[in-house]
Amino acid sequence: MLELRAHCECCGKDLPPDAGDAMICSFECTYCSVCAGSRLHGACPNCGGDLQRRPRRSAALLAKYPASTERRPLVCAGT
């Protein structure tokens, strides 16, 4: 099951499950589209993989399989 992370791991922007600007790599690292394009140039700083739009989960399945509320450390500090 895809982990829907709660925020951009670069700038900290909240990314709710229905966010249209959430981007992920194959390890589910999550970034907003602004950081993915302008700061990360389409590549995950953790694994080097490319960033793709995060799929959305339907409301019915979101109730059964909720998004993560855990906040991860930011990886873009100082960039």
JORA-V477916 format. One record per backbone hydrogen bond with DSSP energy under -0.5 kcal/mol. CO is the residue of the C=O (numbers start at 1). NH is the residue of the N-H. If there is no record, write none. Layout:
CO_NH ; CO_NH
//
This chain:
2_4 ; 3_5 ; 4_68 ; 6_15 ; 8_12 ; 9_75 ; 13_8 ; 16_19 ; 19_22 ; 21_33 ; 22_54 ; 23_31 ; 24_52 ; 25_28 ; 29_25 ; 30_9 ; 31_23 ; 32_36 ; 33_37 ; 34_38 ; 34_39 ; 35_39 ; 35_40 ; 36_42 ; 40_43 ; 42_51 ; 44_48 ; 49_44 ; 52_24 ; 58_62 ; 59_63 ; 60_64 ; 61_65 ; 70_6 ; 70_72 ; 76_79
//
